[in-house]
Amino acid sequence: MADAGVAGGRRSSRLRDGLRAYRLIVGMWIRSTTAYRTSFVLTTVGNFALTALDFVAILLMFSRVDALGGYALPEIAFLYGLTSISFGFADLAIGSMDKLGQRVRDGTLDTLLVRPAPVLAQVAADRFGLRRLGRVTQGALVLGYALSTVDIDWTAGRLLLMPVMLVSGSAIFCAVFVAGAAFQFVAQDASEVQNAFTYGGTTLLQYPPTVFGKELVRGVTFVLPLAFVNWVPATYVLGRPYPLDLPGWAAFASPLVAVACCALAGVAWRAGLRSYRSTGS
C-alpha cells in the first residue's frame, strides 16, 4: 500500500511538472507569435481560408446533388463542424508531435532529454502555433450553420452529447498524435504515415459513414476508433442508424474510448522513448 501511494505520488508529481513545462513553453511561443501582430493575423486568416476550402469542396458537390450517402448538406455540415473543431483543438494543443521524426534524425531530441522537464510536454508544446485557431474558428462557423438549419429533436441526452463529442473527439485525436509520434521512434521518417491517420482521419470523418464500405467503417470503429469522434454519437443526435447496428448506448461511449486511447498512447510513448538510443554522436 505504501509503495502504491509513493508511485501514485510520483506520477502525480510528473503530471504537474509536465503541465507546468507545457504551460511555460506555450506561453513563450505565444509571446513570440503575438510580438508580430500583423504576421500573426495574416497567418491565422490564411489558415482559416485554407481549411475553408474543404467545406467549399463539399458545397461544390452539393451544387450537383441533393444528398450524399443519404445525408443532406446541413447534416454533413454538422459532421464537418464537429470533426473540424475536435481536430483543430488537438492540432492546436499538440500538433507539433509530427515533427518528432525530424528531431530523432538530426539528434535535436537529445537536447530535450537533458532538460528538467518531461519530454512529451516539450515536444507537444514546441513551436506552438496559435494560428491554428483558424481551423477551430472555421469549424465553429460551419457547426453554427448546421445547428441553425438541421432538423434535430433535441432531448437532454442529445444536448449533453454536444460538448462530450467535442472534448472526447479532441482527446482521441491527441492520442493519435502521441501514438504516431511514438511510432516515429522506430520508423524515424514516418510523419506522412502519422498524417494519414490525423489529417486523413479528420477528412474521412467530414463525410457520412454511409458513403464508405463496411470494412472501412469497422476499421475506424473497432481498430482505430476515430468513429467515436463524431460518427457514432452524431448519428444518434441526428436520429440516424449507424451502419454497423451498434447499440444505442454506444453513442455515449466516446469518453471511455478517449480514455482508453490516451492510456494506450501513453504506453506506446513510454515504450518508444525507452527504445531511443540517441544519434550515436
Rosetta blueprint (number, residue, H / E / L):
1 M L
2 A H
3 D H
4 A H
5 G H
6 V H
7 A H
8 G H
9 G H
10 R H
11 R H
12 S H
13 S H
14 R H
15 L H
16 R H
17 D H
18 G H
19 L H
20 R H
21 A H
22 Y H
23 R H
24 L H
25 I H
26 V H
27 G H
28 M H
29 W H
30 I H
31 R H
32 S H
33 T H
34 T H
35 A L
36 Y L
37 R H
38 T H
39 S H
40 F H
41 V H
42 L H
43 T H
44 T H
45 V H
46 G H
47 N H
48 F H
49 A H
50 L H
51 T H
52 A H
53 L H
54 D H
55 F H
56 V H
57 A H
58 I H
59 L H
60 L H
61 M H
62 F H
63 S L
64 R L
65 V L
66 D L
67 A L
68 L E
69 G L
70 G L
71 Y E
72 A L
73 L H
74 P H
75 E H
76 I H
77 A H
78 F H
79 L H
80 Y H
81 G H
82 L H
83 T H
84 S H
85 I H
86 S H
87 F H
88 G H
89 F H
90 A H
91 D H
92 L H
93 A H
94 I H
95 G H
96 S H
97 M H
98 D H
99 K H
100 L H
101 G H
102 Q H
103 R H
104 V H
105 R H
106 D H
107 G L
108 T L
109 L H
110 D H
111 T H
112 L H
113 L H
114 V L
115 R L
116 P L
117 A L
118 P L
119 V H
120 L H
121 A H
122 Q H
123 V H
124 A H
125 A H
126 D L
127 R L
128 F L
129 G L
130 L H
131 R H
132 R H
133 L H
134 G H
135 R H
136 V H
137 T H
138 Q H
139 G H
140 A H
141 L H
142 V H
143 L H
144 G H
145 Y H
146 A H
147 L H
148 S H
149 T H
150 V L
151 D L
152 I L
153 D L
154 W L
155 T L
156 A H
157 G H
158 R H
159 L H
160 L H
161 L H
162 M H
163 P H
164 V H
165 M H
166 L H
167 V H
168 S H
169 G H
170 S H
171 A H
172 I H
173 F H
174 C H
175 A H
176 V H
177 F H
178 V H
179 A H
180 G H
181 A H
182 A H
183 F H
184 Q H
185 F H
186 V H
187 A H
188 Q L
189 D L
190 A L
191 S H
192 E H
193 V H
194 Q H
195 N H
196 A H
197 F H
198 T H
199 Y H
200 G H
201 G H
202 T H
203 T H
204 L H
205 L H
206 Q L
207 Y L
208 P L
209 P H
210 T H
211 V H
212 F L
213 G L
214 K H
215 E H
216 L H
217 V H
218 R H
219 G H
220 V H
221 T H
222 F H
223 V H
224 L L
225 P L
226 L H
227 A H
228 F H
229 V L
230 N L
231 W H
232 V H
233 P H
234 A H
235 T H
236 Y H
237 V H
238 L H
239 G L
240 R L
241 P L
242 Y L
243 P L
244 L L
245 D L
246 L L
247 P L
248 G H
249 W H
250 A H
251 A H
252 F H
253 A L
254 S H
255 P H
256 L H
257 V H
258 A H
259 V H
260 A H
261 C H
262 C H
263 A H
264 L H
265 A H
266 G H
267 V H
268 A H
269 W H
270 R H
271 A H
272 G H
273 L H
274 R H
275 S H
276 Y L
277 R L
278 S L
279 T L
280 G L
281 S L
